[in-house]
């Protein structure tokens, strides 16, 4: 699972970079000639982006990679602190992670398909 952890870090870095440029550095993109909305954080622009399959794909990978990477990292820290509770920590974080993933996917798809 360590290799998945490392690949999740790579995907997380790439997806977070795309997210940061599109959401928080849009003026920089406009300055270099890339067409972006005037303010990507207004509700109408959010709904337009939510219909864009490429943007939903980036958010899907961002959610997946961030949740896996964070949960696995937290698991490593907790097991180091409480080595006798390894199995319980693993199961608790797996269930918590799956619940958080289901919740994130619900909102991602509700926004993308329900608007």
C-alpha positions as CSV (number, residue, x, y, z in Angstrom):
1,X,0.0,0.0,0.0
2,X,3.0,2.3,0.4
3,X,3.3,2.6,-3.4
4,X,-0.3,3.6,-3.6
5,X,0.5,6.2,-1.0
6,X,3.3,7.6,-3.1
7,X,1.2,7.6,-6.3
8,X,-1.6,9.3,-4.5
9,X,0.9,12.0,-3.6
10,X,1.8,12.5,-7.2
11,X,-1.9,12.6,-8.3
12,X,-2.7,14.9,-5.4
13,X,0.1,17.3,-6.4
14,X,-1.1,17.4,-10.0
15,X,-4.8,17.8,-9.2
16,X,-4.1,20.4,-6.5
17,X,-2.0,22.3,-8.9
18,X,-4.7,22.4,-11.6
19,X,-7.3,23.4,-8.9
20,X,-5.1,26.2,-7.5
21,X,-4.5,27.7,-10.9
22,X,-8.1,27.5,-11.9
23,X,-9.7,28.7,-8.7
24,X,-7.2,30.9,-6.9
25,X,-4.7,32.1,-9.6
26,X,-7.2,32.9,-12.3
27,X,-6.0,36.5,-12.6
28,X,-2.5,35.2,-13.4
29,X,-4.0,32.9,-16.1
30,X,-5.9,35.9,-17.5
31,X,-2.7,38.0,-17.6
32,X,-1.0,35.4,-19.8
33,X,-4.0,35.2,-22.1
34,X,-5.9,32.1,-20.9
35,X,-9.6,32.7,-20.9
36,X,-11.1,32.3,-17.5
37,X,-14.3,33.6,-15.9
38,X,-14.0,36.9,-14.1
39,X,-14.5,35.3,-10.7
40,X,-14.6,31.5,-10.6
41,X,-16.1,31.5,-7.1
42,X,-19.5,33.0,-8.0
43,X,-22.4,30.5,-7.9
44,X,-23.2,30.6,-11.7
45,X,-19.6,29.9,-12.6
46,X,-19.5,27.0,-10.1
47,X,-22.6,25.5,-11.7
48,X,-21.1,25.9,-15.2
49,X,-17.9,24.2,-14.1
50,X,-19.8,21.4,-12.5
51,X,-21.2,20.4,-15.9
52,X,-17.6,20.2,-17.3
53,X,-16.5,16.5,-17.4
54,X,-12.8,17.5,-17.3
55,X,-13.3,19.5,-14.2
56,X,-15.3,16.8,-12.5
57,X,-12.5,14.4,-13.3
58,X,-9.9,16.6,-11.7
59,X,-12.1,16.9,-8.6
60,X,-12.6,13.1,-8.5
61,X,-8.9,12.5,-8.6
62,X,-8.3,15.2,-6.0
63,X,-10.9,13.7,-3.7
64,X,-9.6,10.2,-4.2
65,X,-5.9,11.0,-3.8
66,X,-6.3,13.4,-0.9
67,X,-8.5,11.0,1.1
68,X,-6.3,8.0,0.5
69,X,-3.0,9.9,1.1
70,X,-4.3,11.6,4.2
71,X,-5.9,8.5,5.7
72,X,-2.9,6.3,5.1
73,X,-0.6,8.9,6.5
74,X,-2.8,9.3,9.6
75,X,-2.8,5.5,10.0
76,X,1.0,5.4,9.9
77,X,1.2,8.1,12.6
78,X,-1.4,6.5,14.8
79,X,0.2,3.0,14.5
80,X,3.6,4.5,15.5
81,X,2.0,6.1,18.6
82,X,-0.2,3.0,19.4
83,X,1.4,-0.1,17.9
84,X,-0.8,-2.6,19.8
85,X,-3.9,-1.1,18.3
86,X,-2.8,-1.6,14.7
87,X,-5.8,-3.7,13.6
88,X,-8.3,-1.4,15.3
89,X,-6.8,1.7,13.9
90,X,-6.7,0.2,10.4
91,X,-10.4,-0.9,10.5
92,X,-11.6,2.4,12.1
93,X,-9.8,4.5,9.5
94,X,-10.9,2.3,6.6
95,X,-14.5,2.7,7.7
96,X,-14.1,6.4,8.3
97,X,-12.4,6.8,5.0
98,X,-15.0,4.9,3.0
99,X,-17.8,7.0,4.7
100,X,-16.0,10.2,3.9
101,X,-15.4,9.0,0.3
102,X,-19.0,8.1,-0.2
103,X,-20.0,11.5,1.2
104,X,-17.6,13.3,-1.1
105,X,-18.7,11.4,-4.2
106,X,-22.3,12.1,-3.4
107,X,-21.7,15.8,-3.4
108,X,-19.4,15.7,-6.4
109,X,-22.0,13.9,-8.5
110,X,-24.9,15.7,-7.0
111,X,-23.3,19.0,-8.1
112,X,-22.1,17.7,-11.4
113,X,-25.3,16.0,-12.5
114,X,-28.0,17.6,-10.4
115,X,-26.7,21.2,-10.5
